[in-house]
């Protein structure tokens, strides 16, 4: 028997055995296949989740960035008055001057009227 | 906007159905050979069924999204990996059982299976049936005697008809190794079976 005939004989013998598997084995193989295929549906559910989670993440990042930028403008406005206050505190003038500013303003007006 | 979403969802469902159908066809096409390869390799029907089920699950979980042309070598790669795992576990278990002084299950069960004593209900020529069964048992016995790597290379190349490249993927080795294992297996089997298959 040459090599090709030998291999042909091997293949036919193995095929014959595989084709005549008993009913219980075939049933178990079918169950195994169905059980594996159910996993496909679960996987596709996961792939949907995998799609939506990054999209949600991007949306959340955009929202947070917008809020941050909006708040930054507000903070910039607030910071103008804060700078004024810091100037007053840091200046070498006495704080009494600022506390009695109305009196000094009145005195100035009186002097101006007198002139 | 809502319509687009529904169309998109239907598209996903349809593609999932297509993929499921394709996987079903593929697995139905390979399951018998896979089972026989596992059964011959490990000599146990129940564990062979478990190995095939694990391999099917492995393919679906890891490689379902790969092109269907790649499924065959990938499926057999998982199957061969599971068979090798079984050999490793069995080796460790045998060592422990031997060390603890237990005998392997089945060593005392040399009695014939009563189911085998019943006549085959399918009417076949007795001599033809005997010749077929002898032929299968002789071949199975000879294949089981091969080292596991030679056995894998021979079954994948000669029976499943995988190319050298695909067999190398399935066996996680080089194409050169596949050729060597296959050639040795073929020589051994021809020598062993030449008296039975003149």
Interface residues (C-beta under 8 A of the other chain):
Chain A: X1 X3 X6 X7 X9 X10 X11 X13 X14 X15 X16 X17 X18 X19 X21 X25 X28 X29 X32 X33 X35 X36 X37 X39 X40 X41 X43 X44 X48
Chain B: X12 X16 X19 X20 X23 X24 X27 X28 X31 X32 X33 X35 X36 X45 X49 X52 X53 X56 X57 X59 X60 X61 X64 X132 X135 X136 X139 X158 X159 X186 X189 X190 X193 X194 X197 X198
